Amino acid sequence: MTDKKNGNAFTNNPLVRAIGLQKIVVVIVLIALIAFFSAVSPSFRQYSTLLSIMDYTYYLAFLGIGVTFCLITGGVDLSIGTGMFCYALIGGYLITRQGMPVIVGILVTLICGLIMGIVNGLIVSKGGHAPFLATLCTMMIARGLGAIATGGASVTWPGATAPNGWTRSLFKLTVGEIKLPLGFLWVMILAVVMSIVLNKTRTGRYIIAIGSNKEATRLSGINVAKYQTMAYVFSGIFTGLAALAYSSAFQSMAPGGGGGVELNAIGGAIIGGTSMSGGAGSISGTILGVFIMSVLQTGLPLIGLQANYQQIIIGLVLIVAVYIDVLKNKKLDK
């Protein structure tokens, strides 16, 4: 499993080198987008716009980090969007409707994500279901559970000025009249931690190996089901974190929400170079891709584009990203 020259079996992988080049391109595109929106819209240059970009980035980054592990195995997790809303609804309901301590709501939110991750992982690894179909089913289950748990009512986590509203300051800290995007720090810390997990630990290396060649990995004596399940557990945990980030940034959540959010997170991972066919990807690339999605979501309305046009443009961006991934894999197959 290791290269004799550098101790890393994946350093000389052409796909890994291609991902590195793609990340450079993504950085250039990100800078170009920021420059464009700044030139066209004076509102984009305001500090409040930066905070809006960060609000989108926090939860999309957490979703993207988690789903990157699934994509690297050659799978996917479509339940993360509705799951994020479901877990935030349940946690918020316990706090605001049942009067439970905030810490209980936070723990329940994270545990819900963990449980869904385990369920998804077992269905895929032990049940043999296709990841797309398996997580599509759990996506619908999560949507229904959120509505049932709250009785079909919207839920709002405690506001920043409420006695128990300290959760909002975890991601946006107010100092005097200035709001600081504290959540950016948590995103960066967790991105570094999960990059180490992916690239420097046995779990990460085996997850990459599964995506590269599942059968060869099994024949090597590696417990494929265990590490494939771990990829979905990571996705579930980070979906729980995304639920906390979303509930801290936005006013309320309605049952049945979250549909389509998973595509933005998956799209961010693909834009950042994670291969849809599995076997390669990076957390840093995912973060860069998520920033592009966040800048687009914030900048497009500021230049006067209506929601429908925004969806078209974001859809076109994702088509280009997927096409680049296809070309990259075709070139490597030759």
Secondary structure, 3 states (H helix, E strand, C coil): CCCCCCCCCCCCCHHHHHHHHHHHHHHHHHHHHHHHHHHHCHHHHCHHHHHHHHHHHHHHHHHHHHHHHHHHCCCCCCCHHHHHHHHHHHHHHHHHCCCCCHHHHHHHHHHHHHHHHHHHHHHHHCCCCCHHHHHHHHHHHHHHHHHHHHCCCCECCCCCCCCCCHHHHHCCEEECCEEECCHHHHHHHHHHHHHHHHHHCHHHHHHHHHHHCHHHHHHCCCCHHHHHHHHHHHHHHHHHHHHHHHHHHCCCECCCCCCCHHHHHHHHHHHCCCCCCCCCCCHHHHHHHHHHHHHHHHHHHHCCCCHHHHHHHHHHHHHHHHHHHHHHHHHHHC
